[in-house]
Amino acid sequence: MNDLKSIIGALAMDLKRYAISTNRGSFSIANVFKKEALARSEELKKQKLTPYLTKILFATEKSFKKTEKEASEDLLMYSTLFQNISQKM
């Protein structure tokens, strides 16, 4: 469970950093955090997840296919959701 908490927490931070970097126009930095977030997402898929967590995870991955502006808004929200989940574990 502790491993799951750390993965979710790290994903939340990567998503937040992506959103902030994109909003500032630092797209090369944002790409680094995008790669990290997608790697964390793959780690998370290997864990036993609740249906709610699975739904948010797939919505997060889907958001990366949108434009940078749309994605950053969505991913900032998902970052907060993941952060709240990890804090309640």
Secondary structure, 3 states (H helix, E strand, C coil): CHHHHHHHHHHHHHHHHHHHHHHHCCHHHHHHHHHHHHHHHHHHHCCCCCHHHHHHHHHHHHHCCCCHHHHHHHHHHHHHHHHHHHHHC
